[in-house]
Amino acid sequence: MGDTRPAGHARPAKHPGRAERPGQGGRPGQAEHARRAGHTRQAADIARGDRRALGWVALIAVWFFWGTTYDAIRVGVRDMPPLLFAGTRYLAAALILLPVAARGRAAAPGRVAAPGRAAGERRFTLVNWRSAVIIGGLMLFGGNGLLTVGEQTVPAGVAALLVATVPLWLVAMDAVVSRRMIRLAVAAGLVLGLTGIVVLVHPTASQRLNTGSVALVLLGSACWAAGSLYSRTAPAPSQPFLATSMQMLAGALVIFAAATVTGEWADLHIAHLSGNTLLALLWLILPGSVVGLTAYIYALRALPTASVSTYAFVNPIVAVLIAWPLLGERPTVQTAVAGAIIVASVALILHAGARH
């Protein structure tokens, strides 16, 4: 083949037949640049693979730790007032996370911040605290506080299945707020989920649930969904741990205020708290809140959202399986059937959302 270099630049090789070293022929350093680019791509692929693998480890931790929280709550409310129990959990978790999060890095330069969030914003502004109070009030007091009150009489596995309806509430509320028609597959998931709830709470000879407590847990699920929707556009620091820590602290204060109004402080007898209650509280603070939250945020960054969303129907399964040996809550056929229906409805809704 002839020389492809422009005229006036042709130069015979010093050693015919020998491949020229980088910089001697063709573009200067072309082979070396290609080799380095190949190594860079290979290192990037390995890093992505490692990140994805760690993401799945984090998601499995979320499946397990968040699934066990329902069982720990059931243990804790046996001899500690429920709102004080929930408030103590989130106050302690916030005091652990907030100092660390306040020193953390904000969103990386060039990264688009979420609506309502200024990239790089890390200050404890009044508007950010207002958002934290609203989100903490809806999600932690409304969602988890009412759940804790309800679990005084509702079995842990049943409570977890009721909370698994959060995606149903999210879809319904989002349709109302956005004024958009619900797609057919999502509507089918909603109907299926409501059917599962009816099957779960229907009184039978083997299972009779406290109607008021069931209503509280369902109301708490609706509050959690409302807080989740509001948090999408609420002004908040771009650093996720800082925003969540602020919400935990604000939510804990709202829960303590509610406990004061309901007179729970008079029912608190610290000397009478059992070791199991203290262990349950410690479990909820560390694995349930600090570790679980850290793993959840990492999983969101490393895995597709649809994969992370699976916690919504894996957590109830974990709660039911652990409640059997730990609490003696043997699942009934009614619970198993209702659970399968609810989990299927959540899977259908999440799948339809992922395709959309």
Secondary structure as the mmCIF struct_conf table of DSSP 4:
data_model
#
loop_
_struct_conf.conf_type_id
_struct_conf.id
_struct_conf.beg_label_comp_id
_struct_conf.beg_label_asym_id
_struct_conf.beg_label_seq_id
_struct_conf.end_label_comp_id
_struct_conf.end_label_asym_id
_struct_conf.end_label_seq_id
BEND BEND1 ARG A 5 ARG A 5
HELX_LH_PP_P HELX_LH_PP_P1 PRO A 6 PRO A 6
TURN_TY1_P TURN_TY1_P1 ALA A 7 GLY A 8
BEND BEND2 LYS A 14 HIS A 15
TURN_TY1_P TURN_TY1_P2 PRO A 16 GLY A 17
BEND BEND3 ARG A 18 ARG A 18
HELX_LH_PP_P HELX_LH_PP_P2 ALA A 19 ARG A 21
STRN STRN1 PRO A 22 PRO A 22
TURN_TY1_P TURN_TY1_P3 GLY A 23 GLN A 24
STRN STRN2 GLY A 25 GLY A 25
BEND BEND4 GLY A 26 ARG A 27
TURN_TY1_P TURN_TY1_P4 PRO A 28 GLY A 29
HELX_RH_AL_P HELX_RH_AL_P1 GLN A 30 GLY A 76
TURN_TY1_P TURN_TY1_P5 VAL A 77 ASP A 79
BEND BEND5 MET A 80 MET A 80
HELX_RH_AL_P HELX_RH_AL_P2 PRO A 82 ALA A 102
TURN_TY1_P TURN_TY1_P6 ARG A 103 ARG A 103
BEND BEND6 GLY A 104 GLY A 104
BEND BEND7 ALA A 107 ALA A 107
HELX_LH_PP_P HELX_LH_PP_P3 ALA A 108 ALA A 108
TURN_TY1_P TURN_TY1_P7 PRO A 109 GLY A 110
HELX_LH_PP_P HELX_LH_PP_P4 ARG A 111 ALA A 114
TURN_TY1_P TURN_TY1_P8 PRO A 115 GLY A 116
TURN_TY1_P TURN_TY1_P9 ALA A 119 GLY A 120
HELX_RH_AL_P HELX_RH_AL_P3 LEU A 126 ILE A 135
HELX_RH_PI_P HELX_RH_PI_P1 GLY A 136 GLY A 145
HELX_RH_AL_P HELX_RH_AL_P4 LEU A 146 GLY A 150
TURN_TY1_P TURN_TY1_P10 GLU A 151 THR A 153
BEND BEND8 VAL A 154 VAL A 154
HELX_RH_AL_P HELX_RH_AL_P5 ALA A 156 VAL A 163
TURN_TY1_P TURN_TY1_P11 ALA A 164 THR A 165
HELX_RH_AL_P HELX_RH_AL_P6 VAL A 166 SER A 178
TURN_TY1_P TURN_TY1_P12 ARG A 179 ARG A 179
HELX_LH_PP_P HELX_LH_PP_P5 MET A 181 ARG A 183
HELX_RH_AL_P HELX_RH_AL_P7 LEU A 184 VAL A 201
BEND BEND9 HIS A 202 HIS A 202
BEND BEND10 ALA A 205 SER A 206
HELX_RH_AL_P HELX_RH_AL_P8 THR A 211 SER A 231
TURN_TY1_P TURN_TY1_P13 ARG A 232 THR A 233
BEND BEND11 ALA A 234 ALA A 234
BEND BEND12 SER A 238 GLN A 239
HELX_RH_AL_P HELX_RH_AL_P9 PRO A 240 VAL A 261
TURN_TY1_P TURN_TY1_P14 THR A 262 GLY A 263
HELX_RH_3T_P HELX_RH_3T_P1 GLU A 264 ASP A 267
HELX_RH_3T_P HELX_RH_3T_P2 ILE A 270 HIS A 272
HELX_RH_AL_P HELX_RH_AL_P10 GLY A 275 TRP A 283
HELX_RH_PI_P HELX_RH_PI_P2 LEU A 284 VAL A 291
HELX_RH_AL_P HELX_RH_AL_P11 GLY A 292 ALA A 302
BEND BEND13 LEU A 303 LEU A 303
HELX_RH_AL_P HELX_RH_AL_P12 THR A 305 VAL A 308
TURN_TY1_P TURN_TY1_P15 SER A 309 THR A 310
HELX_RH_AL_P HELX_RH_AL_P13 TYR A 311 LEU A 327
HELX_LH_PP_P HELX_LH_PP_P6 ARG A 330 THR A 332
HELX_RH_AL_P HELX_RH_AL_P14 VAL A 333 ARG A 355
#
